[in-house]
Amino acid sequence: MTAEPLKNLDIWIHPKNLIELKKDIWNDEPVEAILKTGKSKSHIYASYRGSHIRKLKKKSYQIEYRKPKQRQGEAIFHLNAEYNDPSFIRNRLSFYFFEQIGVLSPATSHVFLTINGRKEGIYLKIESVDELFFQKRQLSVGGIYYAVDDDANFSLLSSFDKKPKKHLLLGYEKKVGTAKHDERLSEFIYFLNTATDDVFAAKIEQYLDVTQYFLWLIGVVCTQNFDGFVHNYALYLNEHGKFQVLPWDYDATWGRDIHGEEMAFDYIPVGGFNTLTARLLDIRSFKKAYYALFQKVLDTQFSEERLSPMIENWHTSIEKRIEEDPYTKERRDALHVERDLIRKYINKRRQYLQTEIRKETSD
């Protein structure tokens, strides 16, 4: 496998617009700019993105095409600084893993960014989950919701004060959809919290693609995205009126937490946690299906042998440019440390999950 060189992305912003952008890191208003990639030039809007990462010195950006509105099948993409991830690859490895186990996931690539000729460094370019995302995959465009905070917990109660939610769409930001999609999501959340066990078992598959949900859940559990159960996901209402879950924002994974600190390999239980998962795994047939599916993933995809080639390949590309990154140029040695840490995490996590599955299925 030959390591691809990082593509250069050059953004040009008028100095007064750049001053406006830097004036308030919490302002979501975009500024006009020009994006050059190779010989092509596009008029774009650029803005900061993220929550706590806005405070970091290396910023992340959202890019929206202005003229033309689309380019090569995309209208919006994200540039993540990955500043808290010394490996640069945890997001990308997560999305790759999800894709391999059968979960729709954003496409990614590492790029080298400059702004007004100044080197900003290595970034991860991430596809937006929007109408074009599904069109490219020849899927119908239904409702699309981002889980933007912990109230997207599949519960009737708020994660913040444990009081009843004022409405059941709290925690979600609708990207695409109508009032009918909103009604369907509210109906789904109400049903999964109020249906008796027998009704839940009989009718949940009218609302949810259960197999797809289990694959997504397995991905969250394997990578240990602590926020992934009630946050960091997108909901897609497909043409059959069933919800599917897609991963989003997976840098705090593969043995590190949101602050970049090491996370124990056995921190998150094999069954994960949230209201929907708890209800599903309370049903014997669903529980059996979940652990059978989980074992298959461990046997085929979640292993050092399966994932190491991608890690090596991406790091080879990154190493060639890392000393040009003004924020992380001293991190070359850290890449080797991170490779070992991720490999050890995979092996320890896999062994732990194997043991836990045996316990759960021995009843």
C-alpha positions as CSV (number, residue, x, y, z in Angstrom):
1,M,0.0,0.0,0.0
2,T,1.6,3.3,-1.1
3,A,1.2,6.3,1.1
4,E,-0.6,9.1,-0.7
5,P,1.0,12.6,-0.3
6,L,-1.2,15.1,1.5
7,K,-3.2,17.4,-0.8
8,N,-2.6,21.1,-0.3
9,L,-5.6,23.3,0.5
10,D,-4.9,27.1,0.2
11,I,-7.5,29.5,1.6
12,W,-7.3,33.2,0.9
13,I,-9.3,35.6,3.2
14,H,-9.3,39.4,2.9
15,P,-7.4,40.8,5.9
16,K,-10.4,42.7,7.2
17,N,-12.5,39.5,7.0
18,L,-9.8,37.6,8.8
19,I,-9.7,40.2,11.6
20,E,-13.5,39.8,11.8
21,L,-13.2,36.0,12.0
22,K,-10.6,36.1,14.8
23,K,-12.5,38.8,16.8
24,D,-14.8,36.3,18.4
25,I,-14.1,32.5,18.3
26,W,-17.7,31.7,19.3
27,N,-19.2,33.6,16.4
28,D,-20.6,31.2,13.8
29,E,-21.0,33.8,11.1
30,P,-18.9,32.8,8.1
31,V,-16.6,35.1,6.1
32,E,-16.1,35.1,2.4
33,A,-12.9,33.5,1.1
34,I,-11.3,31.7,-1.8
35,L,-10.2,28.1,-1.8
36,K,-7.5,26.9,-4.1
37,T,-6.8,23.2,-4.6
38,G,-4.2,22.5,-7.3
39,K,-5.3,24.5,-10.4
40,S,-8.9,24.9,-9.3
41,K,-10.3,27.9,-7.5
42,S,-13.7,28.2,-5.6
43,H,-15.5,31.0,-3.8
44,I,-16.3,29.8,-0.3
45,Y,-17.6,30.7,3.2
46,A,-15.3,29.9,6.1
47,S,-16.1,29.7,9.8
48,Y,-14.8,28.2,13.0
49,R,-16.4,24.9,14.1
50,G,-16.6,22.8,17.3
51,S,-17.2,23.6,20.9
52,H,-14.3,23.3,23.4
53,I,-11.8,23.0,20.5
54,R,-12.4,26.6,19.6
55,K,-10.3,27.6,22.6
56,L,-7.2,25.7,21.2
57,K,-4.6,27.7,19.3
58,K,-5.0,25.5,16.2
59,K,-8.5,26.2,15.0
60,S,-10.9,23.9,13.1
61,Y,-13.1,25.2,10.3
62,Q,-16.3,24.6,8.3
63,I,-16.1,25.3,4.6
64,E,-19.1,26.0,2.5
65,Y,-18.9,26.5,-1.3
66,R,-20.4,29.8,-2.4
67,K,-19.7,29.9,-6.1
68,P,-20.4,27.3,-7.3
69,K,-22.6,25.9,-4.6
70,Q,-21.2,22.4,-5.0
71,R,-17.9,21.0,-6.1
72,Q,-17.2,17.3,-6.8
73,G,-20.3,16.3,-5.1
74,E,-20.0,18.3,-1.9
75,A,-21.4,21.6,-0.7
76,I,-19.9,21.7,2.8
77,F,-16.9,20.0,4.4
78,H,-15.1,20.2,7.7
79,L,-11.4,20.8,8.5
80,N,-10.5,19.4,11.9
81,A,-7.2,20.4,13.5
82,E,-7.1,17.2,15.5
83,Y,-4.9,19.2,18.0
84,N,-5.7,17.1,21.0
85,D,-5.0,13.9,19.2
86,P,-1.2,13.3,19.0
87,S,-1.8,10.5,16.5
88,F,-3.8,12.8,14.0
89,I,-5.7,9.7,12.9
90,R,-8.3,8.7,15.6
91,N,-11.2,10.3,13.8
92,R,-10.2,8.8,10.5
93,L,-9.5,5.3,11.9
94,S,-12.9,5.4,13.6
95,F,-14.8,6.3,10.5
96,Y,-12.9,3.7,8.5
97,F,-13.7,1.1,11.1
98,F,-17.4,2.0,11.1
99,E,-17.5,1.8,7.3
100,Q,-15.8,-1.6,7.4
101,I,-18.4,-3.1,9.8
102,G,-21.3,-1.8,7.7
103,V,-22.2,1.6,9.2
104,L,-22.6,4.7,6.9
105,S,-19.7,7.0,7.8
106,P,-18.2,10.3,6.5
107,A,-15.4,10.1,4.0
108,T,-12.1,11.6,5.3
109,S,-8.6,12.5,4.1
110,H,-5.6,14.3,5.6
111,V,-4.7,17.6,3.9
112,F,-2.2,20.4,4.5
113,L,-3.8,23.8,5.0
114,T,-2.5,27.3,4.4
115,I,-4.4,30.6,5.1
116,N,-3.2,33.7,3.2
117,G,0.1,31.8,2.5
118,R,0.7,31.1,6.1
119,K,1.1,27.4,7.0
120,E,-1.7,26.2,9.3
121,G,-0.6,22.6,9.1
122,I,-2.1,19.1,8.9
123,Y,-5.9,18.8,9.0
124,L,-8.4,16.1,8.6
125,K,-11.0,16.9,5.9
126,I,-14.3,15.3,6.8
127,E,-17.4,14.9,4.6
128,S,-20.6,16.6,5.8
129,V,-23.5,14.3,6.6
130,D,-26.1,16.1,4.4
131,E,-28.3,15.6,1.3
132,L,-25.2,15.1,-0.9
133,F,-23.8,12.5,1.5
134,F,-26.8,10.2,0.8
135,Q,-27.1,11.1,-2.9
136,K,-23.5,9.9,-3.4
137,R,-24.5,6.6,-1.8
138,Q,-27.6,6.4,-4.0
139,L,-29.9,6.6,-0.9
140,S,-33.0,8.6,-0.5
141,V,-32.7,11.9,1.4
142,G,-34.9,11.7,4.5
143,G,-34.7,13.5,7.7
144,I,-31.1,14.2,9.0
145,Y,-30.5,15.3,12.6
146,Y,-27.2,16.0,14.4
147,A,-27.0,15.1,18.1
148,V,-25.5,18.4,19.3
149,D,-25.6,17.8,23.1
150,D,-26.3,15.2,25.7
151,D,-30.1,15.7,25.6
152,A,-30.0,13.5,22.5
153,N,-30.1,10.7,24.9
154,F,-33.2,8.8,23.7
155,S,-34.9,9.6,27.0
156,L,-37.9,11.6,28.1
157,L,-35.6,13.2,30.8
158,S,-32.9,15.8,30.2
159,S,-29.3,14.7,30.8
160,F,-28.6,18.0,32.5
161,D,-31.2,18.3,35.3
162,K,-33.0,14.9,35.0
163,K,-36.3,16.8,34.6
164,P,-38.9,16.0,31.8
165,K,-37.9,17.6,28.5
166,K,-40.0,20.5,27.3
167,H,-40.0,18.8,23.9
168,L,-38.6,15.6,22.6
169,L,-36.3,17.1,19.9
170,L,-34.1,18.7,22.6
171,G,-30.5,17.8,21.8
172,Y,-31.0,17.6,18.1
173,E,-30.2,20.0,15.3
174,K,-32.3,19.3,12.1
175,K,-30.1,19.5,9.0
176,V,-32.7,18.3,6.6
177,G,-36.3,17.4,7.0
178,T,-39.9,18.5,7.5
179,A,-42.4,18.7,10.3
180,K,-43.4,15.1,9.5
181,H,-39.8,14.0,10.2
182,D,-39.9,15.9,13.5
183,E,-43.2,14.1,14.4
184,R,-41.6,10.7,13.5
185,L,-38.6,11.4,15.8
186,S,-40.8,12.5,18.7
187,E,-43.1,9.5,18.2
188,F,-40.0,7.2,18.2
189,I,-38.6,8.6,21.4
190,Y,-41.9,8.6,23.2
191,F,-42.6,5.0,22.1
192,L,-39.3,3.6,23.2
193,N,-39.7,5.1,26.6
194,T,-43.4,4.2,27.2
195,A,-44.1,0.9,25.4
196,T,-44.4,-2.3,27.5
197,D,-41.7,-4.9,26.9
198,D,-43.9,-7.1,24.7
199,V,-45.1,-4.1,22.6
200,F,-41.6,-2.7,22.4
201,A,-40.2,-6.1,21.1
202,A,-43.0,-6.4,18.6
203,K,-42.9,-2.9,17.2
204,I,-39.5,-1.3,17.7
205,E,-38.4,-2.5,14.2
206,Q,-41.1,-0.3,12.7
207,Y,-39.1,2.7,14.0
208,L,-35.5,1.5,14.0
209,D,-33.2,-0.5,11.8
210,V,-32.1,-2.7,14.8
211,T,-29.3,-4.5,13.0
212,Q,-27.8,-1.3,11.8
213,Y,-28.2,0.2,15.3
214,F,-26.3,-2.7,16.8
215,L,-23.5,-2.3,14.3
216,W,-23.2,1.4,15.2
217,L,-23.3,0.5,19.0
218,I,-20.5,-2.1,18.5
219,G,-18.5,0.6,16.8
220,V,-18.9,3.0,19.7
221,V,-18.1,0.3,22.2
222,C,-15.0,-0.9,20.4
223,T,-13.6,2.6,19.9
224,Q,-14.7,3.7,23.4
225,N,-16.2,7.1,22.4
226,F,-17.6,8.0,25.9
227,D,-19.9,10.7,24.5
228,G,-20.9,8.6,21.6
229,F,-24.0,7.1,23.2
230,V,-25.9,10.4,23.7
231,H,-23.9,12.7,21.5
232,N,-21.5,12.6,18.6
233,Y,-23.9,11.0,16.2
234,A,-26.3,11.8,13.3
235,L,-29.8,10.3,12.9
236,Y,-31.0,9.5,9.4
237,L,-34.6,8.7,8.7
238,N,-34.5,6.3,5.7
239,E,-37.1,5.7,3.0
240,H,-38.7,2.9,5.0
241,G,-39.4,5.3,7.9
242,K,-36.7,3.7,10.1
243,F,-34.0,5.5,11.9
244,Q,-30.3,4.8,11.4
245,V,-27.4,6.1,13.4
246,L,-24.2,7.5,12.0
247,P,-20.9,8.3,13.8
248,W,-19.7,11.9,14.2
249,D,-16.7,13.4,16.0
250,Y,-14.5,10.4,17.1
251,D,-11.1,11.9,18.0
252,A,-11.5,10.9,21.7
253,T,-11.1,7.2,21.0
254,W,-8.7,4.3,20.6
255,G,-7.3,4.7,24.1
256,R,-7.5,8.5,24.6
257,D,-10.3,10.7,26.1
258,I,-11.6,14.1,25.1
259,H,-8.6,15.9,26.8
260,G,-6.1,13.7,25.1
261,E,-5.4,11.7,28.3
262,E,-5.1,7.9,28.2
263,M,-8.3,6.0,28.8
264,A,-8.3,2.5,30.4
265,F,-9.1,-0.2,27.8
266,D,-12.0,-1.5,30.0
267,Y,-13.6,1.8,30.8
268,I,-16.8,1.3,28.7
269,P,-18.9,-1.9,29.2
270,V,-19.6,-4.3,26.4
271,G,-23.3,-3.3,26.3
272,G,-22.6,0.4,26.2
273,F,-25.3,2.7,27.8
274,N,-28.3,4.8,26.9
275,T,-32.1,4.3,27.2
276,L,-32.5,2.8,23.8
277,T,-29.7,0.3,24.2
278,A,-30.9,-0.8,27.6
279,R,-34.4,-1.5,26.3
280,L,-33.1,-3.5,23.3
281,L,-30.7,-5.6,25.4
282,D,-33.5,-6.4,27.9
283,I,-35.2,-8.4,25.1
284,R,-33.6,-11.9,24.9
285,S,-33.7,-12.2,21.1
286,F,-32.2,-8.8,20.6
287,K,-29.5,-9.5,23.2
288,K,-28.6,-12.7,21.5
289,A,-28.4,-11.1,18.1
290,Y,-26.3,-8.2,19.4
291,Y,-23.6,-10.5,20.9
292,A,-23.5,-12.7,17.9
293,L,-23.0,-9.7,15.7
294,F,-20.4,-8.4,18.1
295,Q,-18.4,-11.6,18.0
296,K,-18.4,-11.5,14.2
297,V,-17.0,-8.0,14.2
298,L,-14.2,-9.1,16.7
299,D,-13.4,-12.1,14.4
300,T,-13.2,-10.1,11.2
301,Q,-12.6,-6.3,11.7
302,F,-11.5,-5.3,15.2
303,S,-7.9,-6.5,15.3
304,E,-4.4,-5.2,15.1
305,E,-3.8,-7.2,12.0
306,R,-6.8,-5.7,10.2
307,L,-6.2,-2.0,11.3
308,S,-2.4,-1.6,11.4
309,P,-1.9,-1.2,7.6
310,M,-4.2,1.9,7.6
311,I,-2.4,3.3,10.6
312,E,1.0,2.8,9.0
313,N,-0.1,4.2,5.7
314,W,-1.7,7.4,7.1
315,H,1.3,8.1,9.5
316,T,3.7,7.7,6.6
317,S,1.9,10.5,4.7
318,I,1.7,12.7,7.8
319,E,5.3,12.2,8.8
320,K,6.4,13.8,5.5
321,R,4.7,17.1,6.4
322,I,4.6,17.2,10.2
323,E,7.7,19.4,10.5
324,E,5.9,22.0,8.4
325,D,3.0,22.2,10.9
326,P,3.7,25.3,13.1
327,Y,1.5,23.9,15.9
328,T,2.7,20.3,16.1
329,K,6.0,20.2,14.3
330,E,7.7,18.6,17.3
331,R,5.3,15.6,17.3
332,R,7.1,13.3,14.9
333,D,8.3,11.0,17.6
334,A,4.8,11.1,19.1
335,L,3.4,9.4,16.0
336,H,5.5,6.3,16.8
337,V,4.4,6.3,20.4
338,E,0.8,6.7,19.4
339,R,1.0,3.8,16.9
340,D,2.1,1.5,19.7
341,L,-0.5,2.9,22.1
342,I,-3.3,2.3,19.6
343,R,-2.1,-1.2,18.8
344,K,-1.9,-2.1,22.5
345,Y,-5.3,-0.6,23.0
346,I,-6.8,-2.7,20.2
347,N,-5.3,-5.9,21.6
348,K,-6.3,-5.3,25.2
349,R,-9.8,-4.0,24.3
350,R,-10.4,-6.9,22.0
351,Q,-9.4,-9.4,24.7
352,Y,-11.6,-7.7,27.3
353,L,-14.6,-7.6,25.0
354,Q,-14.1,-11.3,24.1
355,T,-14.2,-12.2,27.8
356,E,-17.3,-10.0,28.5
357,I,-19.2,-11.5,25.5
358,R,-18.5,-15.0,26.9
359,K,-19.9,-13.9,30.2
360,E,-23.0,-12.4,28.7
361,T,-23.7,-15.4,26.5
362,S,-23.0,-18.2,29.0
363,D,-26.5,-17.8,30.7
